[in-house]
Amino acid sequence: MYQLLVDGDRHGAYTGASLQRGGHNSAASDHAWAVTRAVAAGAVQAGWSRAAFVQVLLDGPYPAGRPARALQHRRGYDHAVAWLHRAFDGAQQYIRTSDPLLGRQDFHAALAALRIRIERTPWPGTAAKTDLRNLTARLDICTRSGGWDHTVSERDLAERMGCARTTTHRSNQRLLRSRLLRQLDHGTPTQGARWMLLAPTSTGPLTLSHHASTPQRPQAGGAMSGPTTRHRHHNHGNSSSDGDSDADLDTHTAARLMGLDAFAHHGLSSSGLAILAALAERDGQTLTEVQASASISRATAYRQLTTLTHLGLVQREGELLHLAPAALDGTGQRGPSCEQPAAGWTDVAKRLGVHGTAHRRRRHHHAERARWHSQQARLTDRPRRTPPVPSRTPPSEAIQPHRQGTYETFLHRTPG
């Protein structure tokens, strides 16, 4: 917060576009309000009074107080003070009602609560499954780092997720728009970017852009003018009457398996990973229950379960589906639908034709890093041009006075 106050939002960590009434873009005002609220939260935690907060932002030369000083210039001192009071009171109320993290134990409890919410949030579709991989990888990174902020590059994150770097980049942008992730900086030549995983204050499943559809923008002044209405997509399955979803996954299992070749895009993919994670969380489910807990369609569930059954990783007992004893290690079990069970995830990847995908991805990323380092070394070793030495002649002597001459003299001096 001190850096935000003194240097401002240099890396755009608090940027985010929104729509006002009639569809007017208010990204600049929302950014100013977000920065002011963040500084107000830091001031409250530091023990500042409201008068001290107003004095620092209005009378100080700090970049974080520019919106308040601009508001004072436009609408007067009283209006700017009321705006700052509203930010300070809101931040004070938020800190009083939120549970503080007093130590590492409180952080791990909050991280476990966020993990449960992610596991019980429906993730339908290919893009949503990619975002689930992204959040699962970041949960493990935050567990090791011991804080919400963490450092990881897109290439390292793509290798953890088991997907391409461009896919990881698009997933990061979706999570940034959903306010589940914040980018603190863009990294350095030797380190990746710094990120912060955000834990929403509300309880229950997360509200994501994948589960909402935005109707056509209302006309200004019409009956529906105002904030855009968003309709929630209910999960198809045994949904309860209170609107809670039946999604339930084991993200620890997903984090351990998603980087393997067997779960590449043309292999078992994210839907097969979700089925194994759902059965690892609760074994012995029906086809309809697996469809709801894994957030996949019935056709996808039937197709992936057929593949997993032929590999011997999933066994059918009547209408119930069970994991083989060593299914999470890629070892199948012989059964009525499986004559040659899989002998490990490498064997599964070879059968599905995706063996070596992770190795080729790491080799490609290593080549990109080596190419970048060679370019930096070439730019560093390139001799720089010596700048021209400025003339030491005084300006008064360098400018010659205009010499008067006749027309014949001008013709004699001019070539041609």
Secondary structure, 3 states (H helix, E strand, C coil): CHHHHHHCCCCCCCCCCCECHHHCECHHHHHHHHHHHHHHHHHHHHCCCHHHHHHHHHHCCCHHHHHHHHHHHHHCHHHHHHHHHHHHHHHHHHHHHCCCCCCHHHHHHHHHHHHHHHHCCCCCCHHHHHHHHHHHHHHHHHHHHCCCEEEECHHHHHHHHCCCHHHHHHHHHHHHHCCCEEECCCCCCCCCEEEEECCCCCCCCCCCHHHEECCCCCCCCCCCCCCCCCEECCCCCCCCCCCCCCCCCCHHHHHHHCCCHHHCCCCCHHHHHHHHHHHHHCCCECHHHHHHHHCCCHHHHHHHHHHHHHCCCEEEECCEEEECCCHHHCECCCECCECCCCECHHHHHHHHCCCCHHHHHHHHHHHHHHHHHHHHHHHHHCCCCCCCCCCCCCHHHHCCCCCCCCHHHHHHHCCC
